[in-house]
Amino acid sequence: MPRSREQTALLKRLGESVQRERLKAGLTQEKLAGSVGLYPRSLQKIEAGEINVPVTTLDRIRSVLGCKWGNLLDKP
């Protein structure tokens, strides 16, 4: 099923938040991806808002970045 505009916007905002927090932590995409068990291309797609991310993956990302859920879910 195709994504709605709202879903697409949510994934984009989430990806931007992941990227912002990754940069604040001083990590490359490759380093973060390796730390959470993802391929770098998968992390690239997450940051671009291209894929839906399981909550368990988001929790691993959040944990490695050392940020709160609100940092990933709030608008930048």
N, C-alpha and C positions, 0 to 999 in steps of 0.2 A: 504494500500500500504506500502511495506517495506521502511524503511529509507535508504537513500544513505549514503555512508561513510562520505561525507561532512556534512550531517545533523547530523549524529551520533557524529561526532567530535565537531560540534557546540554546541550540547546539553551538551556534556561532559565539554567543556570549560566554558559554562555558569554555569553549576552546580558547577564547581570548583571555579568560581568567587563568586557565592552566598556563598559558604562555607567560602571562604577567608574573605569576607566582614563580614559575621556573626561572625567569630572568632575575627576579629578586633574590632567588636562592643561588644565583651564579652557576646554574647548570646548563649544559648543552642538551639538545634533544636526545642525543645519543646516550649521554650519561643518565638522564632521567629514565629513558626507555629501558636501559639495561638494569637500572635499580628496581624497576617495577615489573620486569619480565615481559616487556613488549618489544616488538621490532621498532626501530626508529621510524619507519614509514607509518606504522600505526599511530605513533605519537604525533607525527606530522598531520595525519588525518584528523586526530582529535583536536589539535590546536586550530586547524582550519575549519572545524565544525562540520566535517564531512561524514562522520560516523557517530552513531549512537553508542554511548559508552556504558558498560555495565557498572552498577554502583560499586561492586567489589573492586573493579579496576580503578575507579575514581578514589576509593578509599586508600588504595595502595599509593596512588599519585599524591594524594593529600598528605599521607603519612611521611613519604619521602621528602616532600616539600616543607614539611613542618608547619603547615598552615591549618586553619580551621575550615570547616565546611563552608561557613559564610564567605570566606575569601574566594571560594570557587563558584558559589551560587549567586553572589551579589553582582549587580551590574557594576562594571568598572567606573 
